[in-house]
């Protein structure tokens, strides 16, 4: 939500883990984000910028990026 909707064509949750290594009351979610470029392929800088906007939007919802 609010993270580069023009570029994101699909988001899929592929893992929902709770247990050892995850703090009590929290869960670890893994998502796959599919991007669709418009007129040309993305370059590395564009991909990094899109990823930053997505992680910033997730952080506003309380998400913490691991690793």
C-alpha positions in Angstrom: 0.0 0.0 0.0 1.5 3.3 -1.1 4.7 1.7 -2.3 5.2 2.3 -6.0 1.9 0.8 -7.1 2.6 1.6 -10.8 5.5 -0.9 -10.8 4.1 -3.6 -8.5 1.9 -6.1 -10.3 1.7 -8.9 -7.6 2.6 -9.5 -4.0 2.6 -13.1 -2.6 3.1 -14.2 1.0 5.1 -17.4 0.9 6.2 -17.9 4.5 4.6 -17.2 7.9 6.8 -18.4 10.7 6.5 -18.2 14.5 8.8 -20.0 16.8 12.5 -20.2 17.8 14.4 -17.1 16.9 11.3 -14.9 16.5 10.3 -12.7 19.5 7.2 -13.6 21.4 4.1 -11.9 19.9 5.8 -11.5 16.5 6.0 -13.5 13.4 8.3 -13.6 10.4 6.7 -13.1 7.0 8.4 -13.6 3.7 6.9 -12.0 0.6 7.6 -12.0 -3.1 7.0 -8.8 -5.0 6.7 -9.0 -8.8 7.5 -5.8 -10.7 6.5 -5.0 -14.3 8.5 -2.3 -16.1 6.7 0.0 -18.4 8.6 0.9 -21.6 12.1 -0.5 -20.7 13.8 -2.8 -18.3 14.8 -1.5 -14.9 18.4 -0.8 -14.2 20.1 -1.6 -10.9 19.6 2.0 -9.5 15.9 1.9 -10.3 15.5 -1.5 -8.7 17.2 -0.3 -5.5 15.0 2.8 -5.4 11.8 0.7 -5.8 13.0 -1.7 -3.1 13.7 1.2 -0.7 10.2 2.6 -1.2 8.7 -0.8 -0.6 10.7 -1.4 2.6 10.0 2.2 3.8 6.3 1.7 3.3 6.5 -1.6 5.2 8.4 0.0 8.1 5.6 2.6 8.4 3.3 -0.4 9.2 5.7 -1.7 11.9 7.6 -4.2 9.8 11.3 -4.8 10.5 13.5 -6.0 7.7 15.7 -8.9 8.8 19.3 -9.6 7.8 
